[in-house]
């Protein structure tokens, strides 16, 4: 493919304007990309990943999660707040007990695909 005239130059090559314009048209808004980056930051903590995997298997209360992971209820509650804020977990009340579960199947898919990728 011949180099277009007056094309902006990269260090070694030239810019493929058609491709740049095509991708630019489908790029999400900056705010959306920021929100996505924030979501992935939540997955950047191994304690939160452990909690998500626990909830992948079963709905549980804070006491059960703390026992299973060998952590304090306070530490688990703090991480659950982060996960709730990011809409990754939901909860329901049964009397005085609050049970947590994954928010939806999207969270399951993210965890499944992440594990698949790591296992490659």
C-alpha positions, 0 to 999 in steps of 0.5 A: 500500500503506497504511503498517502501524501501529507500523512502525519508520520510516526517515528518509523511508519505513517498513520493509517487515517482510515483505521484511526477514524474508524476506531475513533468513531466507536471509542466510548466516552472518556467518562465511560472508560474511566468507570470501566477502569475503576471497575477493574481496579476493584478486581485488583485486590486479592481479598475482594477476588476471594470474596467474589469466588466465595459468593460465586459458590454460595450466598453467605453472611459476613460471619461465614465469609470471615470464617472461611477466609480466616479474616475479621468480620470488620475486614470482610464488611469493608471489602463488601462495601467496596463490592456493593458500591461497584455493583458486583454484589447484592444483599438480602436481609433475613431477620438480623442476618444479611446474606450476600451474593453476586449481583448478576451473571455478568460478574460470573462471566467476568470471573469465569473469563478471568480464570480462563485467561489465567489458566491459558 
